[in-house]
């Protein structure tokens, strides 16, 4: 969208690679004294998890990949390592506590599945 002659200046907003198409006719803008509000109407009324394709790709890259040839227990360990590496302090404490309790049960022979 383009806004011309707003306090003597011209502005334009460009967002490339939207996740899904928008309706230009259904979209609008409101010019206020201290900001410009841009409202875009979706062509289809479905939820967008992301605004752009780039955001979606970044999020998809951060998801753990499921390798069908990999040992399932190794996949689980990789997932736990990723959670631990990216988690906050509380997440790390929880994982450590669970790990210690699991090891203690294994040593006593009381591991329940």
C-alpha positions as CSV (number, residue, x, y, z in Angstrom):
1,X,0.0,0.0,0.0
2,X,1.1,3.6,-0.6
3,X,0.2,6.7,1.3
4,X,0.9,10.0,-0.4
5,X,1.5,13.4,1.0
6,X,1.2,12.6,4.7
7,X,2.7,15.6,6.4
8,X,4.6,16.4,3.2
9,X,6.1,12.8,3.0
10,X,5.2,9.8,0.9
11,X,5.3,6.3,2.5
12,X,5.0,2.8,1.2
13,X,4.7,-0.6,3.0
14,X,5.9,-3.7,1.1
15,X,5.6,-7.2,2.6
16,X,7.0,-9.8,0.3
17,X,6.0,-13.5,0.2
18,X,2.8,-13.4,2.3
19,X,1.9,-16.8,3.5
20,X,-1.4,-16.7,1.6
21,X,-3.1,-14.2,-0.8
22,X,-5.0,-11.1,0.4
23,X,-7.8,-9.2,-1.1
24,X,-6.6,-5.8,-2.1
25,X,-10.2,-4.5,-2.6
26,X,-11.1,-5.8,0.9
27,X,-8.0,-4.2,2.5
28,X,-7.9,-0.7,3.9
29,X,-5.7,1.8,5.8
30,X,-6.4,4.5,8.3
31,X,-4.1,7.4,8.7
32,X,-4.0,8.9,12.1
33,X,-1.9,11.8,13.6
34,X,0.8,9.5,15.0
35,X,0.6,6.3,13.0
36,X,-0.8,4.5,10.0
37,X,-3.0,1.4,10.4
38,X,-2.9,-1.1,7.6
39,X,-5.6,-3.8,7.6
40,X,-5.4,-6.6,5.1
41,X,-8.3,-8.9,4.3
42,X,-7.6,-12.5,3.6
43,X,-9.0,-14.0,0.4
44,X,-10.0,-17.1,2.4
45,X,-11.1,-17.1,6.0
46,X,-8.6,-19.6,7.4
47,X,-6.1,-19.1,10.2
48,X,-2.6,-18.0,9.3
49,X,0.1,-19.4,11.6
50,X,2.6,-17.0,10.0
51,X,2.5,-13.7,8.1
52,X,5.1,-14.7,5.5
53,X,6.6,-17.7,3.8
54,X,10.0,-16.8,5.4
55,X,8.6,-17.0,8.9
56,X,7.1,-20.4,8.2
57,X,10.4,-21.7,6.7
58,X,12.3,-20.6,9.8
59,X,9.9,-22.3,12.1
60,X,9.9,-25.5,10.0
61,X,13.7,-25.6,10.2
62,X,13.6,-25.5,14.0
63,X,11.3,-28.5,14.1
64,X,13.0,-31.8,14.8
65,X,13.3,-33.9,11.7
66,X,11.9,-37.4,11.8
67,X,14.4,-39.8,10.3
68,X,12.7,-43.1,9.7
69,X,16.1,-44.9,9.4
70,X,17.3,-43.6,12.8
71,X,16.9,-45.7,16.0
72,X,13.8,-44.4,17.8
73,X,15.6,-44.1,21.1
74,X,18.3,-42.0,19.4
75,X,15.6,-39.8,18.0
76,X,14.1,-39.3,21.5
77,X,17.6,-38.5,22.8
78,X,18.1,-35.9,20.1
79,X,14.7,-34.4,20.8
80,X,15.5,-34.2,24.6
81,X,18.9,-32.6,23.8
82,X,17.3,-30.0,21.6
83,X,14.7,-29.2,24.3
84,X,17.5,-28.9,26.9
85,X,19.7,-26.8,24.7
86,X,16.9,-24.4,23.7
87,X,15.0,-24.5,27.0
88,X,14.9,-22.0,29.8
89,X,16.2,-22.8,33.3
90,X,12.9,-24.3,34.4
91,X,12.9,-26.6,31.4
92,X,16.5,-27.7,32.2
93,X,15.7,-28.4,35.8
94,X,12.6,-30.5,34.9
95,X,14.6,-32.5,32.3
96,X,17.4,-33.1,34.8
97,X,15.0,-34.1,37.6
98,X,13.2,-36.6,35.3
99,X,16.6,-38.0,34.1
100,X,17.9,-38.6,37.6
101,X,14.6,-40.2,38.7
102,X,14.6,-42.5,35.7
103,X,18.2,-43.5,36.3
104,X,17.4,-44.2,40.0
105,X,14.5,-46.5,39.0
106,X,16.7,-48.3,36.5
107,X,19.3,-49.0,39.2
108,X,16.6,-50.4,41.5
109,X,15.0,-52.4,38.7
110,X,11.7,-50.6,39.1
111,X,11.4,-49.1,35.7
112,X,7.7,-49.1,34.7
113,X,6.6,-48.7,31.1
